[in-house]
Amino acid sequence: MAQRPLLSGLSGPGGRLLGAALLTALLAGCGSVSTGNAGSGTLGTSTTSRADVMTFQPGSLPVSYVGESYRVAVGVTGGVGPYGYRLTAGALPPGLKFSGGVLSGTPTKSGSYTFSIQATDANLSTRVQEYTLNVDALPPLALRPTLPPGEIRGETRIPLTIQAPRTVRAARLSWDLGKDVQVIRVQPADPGSVLFWQQRGSVLTVDLGFRAVPRPDARIALITVKPAGAVTLRADALGYEARDGAGKVLVDKKRPGSEAPKPAGGQASEKQPVKDEQKPADPKAQTDQKSVAPNAADTKVTDPKTTDPKTVTPPDTVEGSPLPSPALPTPTVPPTLPPSLPPVTPPVTPVTPPSGTGGA
């Protein structure tokens, strides 16, 4: 026996109205509503979407570091916008605040912090998400290439990232890529950054200037290399230096092999000069000075028998005092006059009284 259609018995104006009512009920259960004009015999449909359940994004928070700026936007998908957010339970890490769906600030204390955020949509539907934020001690600033596993054989792009940037505004990278590796190009990740690079032999040097402090673990450059054959790049053959806006060095990691080799035994070969060291006097020089000093004294002594008393110049030095001779260096030991020489005494001219004019 053949089964009759569900609406086959609905004919006439009354049947059409009943059929429209049944169809409306069926479509309403499927999430859409049908409307129509029963008198005209036509049906019109319009669909309405059922609101999805609100879901928080992101599902978990990235780690933060003491003394480093932190900013994460928290939002929801689904529901009906606009949305409102508020902190309902727990406490934020010291130094952070939550406002307008953004968690921002600079953490000042390490630890693990748990708190809850509630979102409310335009239909007053609510959703609560619990988060745990870990605040760790700030790791050292570092530049790190993301290397592919194993060997590379053709043109390869290598992202360069920065860890714990702090207040960095400039950085220099020095990387020994190994033999037969050619650098094709180096591109900055931020179009506003300044980048210069050059390759000398196997060593690549990249200088970077940042318009703003990069985000932690952000990509700062993209290095494209092309090896002549199968090679394995090494991340430990890399050195870098970073400075802040005032030129202060934040980190200085030397590339292996870039430092000057030390002498055998690990001892420095250069001798430090001794400052203000007084050398002992040479005995031979002192003897020469002693022998010269008496000769100088002899030149000052004249024979009273052959010299006019008026022209005799008495010695202007006292026995035992240094001789004032500008042509000779000042001796370190005061010389003495030879004992064999008699002291020079100027002769006394006898005075004869004038003769008288008269006699006794």
Buried (B, 14 or more C-beta within 10 A) or exposed (E): EEEEEEEEEBEEEEEBEBBBEEBBEEBEEEEBEBEBEBEEEEBEEEEEEEEEEBBBEEEEBEEBBBEBBBEBEBBBEBBEEEBEBEBEEBEBBBBBEBEEBBBBBBBEEBEEBEBEBBBBBEEEBEBEBEBEBBBBEBEEBBBBBEBEEEEBEEEBEBBBBBBBBBBBBBBBBBBBBBEEBBBEEBEBBBEEBEBEBEBEEBBBBBBBEBEEBBBBEBBBBBBBBBBEEEBEBBEEBBBBBBBBEEEEEBBEBEBEEEEEEEEEEEEEEEEEEEEEEEEEEEEEEEEEBEEBBBEBBEEBBEEBEEEEEEEBEEEEEEEEEEBEBEEBEEBEEEBEBEEEEEEBEEEEEEEEEEEEEEEE
